[in-house]
């Protein structure tokens, strides 16, 4: 490879479904110096919502392979792709499943193999956790380097010893602050588009309809809010296997007119402007990029405390326990929404390490350090 050519890094995404991990990787890809570094995205062949056009325009490639469940064909095809691509670095974003991708990378003789922890776990998802717990000790077996999005995620996947010894590199889930900063005009226009009046209280949530995001609990909270404020609206953006179940719950509670299901959206940055409160009662998170985005938009944010405390960037952001009563969640939201003053939060977000313009440079330097160039 010529020194004048960018190094190509294989980003192992797994199943691309338009979630937070994909958003983080794309944020970095858009902001790195692509004359120095290029990304190739290796995804499961049953992925959805892959932005092929944007990736190709930026100079990258999308390579589809069988999903990891097809163990032998996955290994064979990934090994072939990595060998033919002559990659120096493989960066795997599939948490505990990295045992599969990095084993293939080792067999392909890729010298730098990064395991990246983006998440944690929760006892309420015990079936899913069983596989995670079994694979967790092996996830770092074939890795040469460890990355994480937060201390909690780093300690969960790689262990306290590795984290305390400084062996885990913390890469923040940074975002483009210019895209998300508060904009009154966008707020007015987006509310009109969604048919929401100026005096309505909008509770917003962006996330896949999966157990982790705890939509059932979220609907219960909104139901309590709606009893006290009939002008309240809940806006849900995203898709996923539990969407129909949540729609049925909304209908059973008589909330159909008060809850808007928007499906998968490409205008999340504008949706945040239309919200008044961002509600994220997840069962677990590594460090949710939507939480950073919502705070960058200057929103009042209420999160479950089952996620890393590094998610709290603004002093106004509130953590609550999932064991707290529903009415306590509703009270907290309604009381704080009355007095909350929204504004520009760029300085605070930047100072906390979530400005992608700064963090992308750090990632570039880290990649080159790993190659010892």
Secondary structure, DSSP 8 states (H G I E B T S, - for coil): --TTS-EEEEEEEES--S-HHHHHHHHHHHHS-TTTEEEEEEEETT-----HHHHHHTT-EEEEE--TTSHHHHHHHHHHHHHHHT-SEEEE-SGGGHHHHHHHHHHTT-SEEEEEE-----GGGHHHHHHHHHHHTTTTTT-SEEEESSHHHHHHHH-HHHHHTT-EEE----B-HHHHS--HHHHHHHHHHTT--TTS-EEEEE--SSGGG-HHHHHHHHHHHHHH-TT-EEEEE---TTHHHHHHHHHHTT-GGGEEEEES-S-HHHHHHH-SEEEE--S-BSS-HHHHHHHHTT-EEEEESSB-GGG--STT-EEE-TTS-HHHHHHHHHHHHHH------HHHHHHTT-BHHHHHHHHHHHHHHHHT-
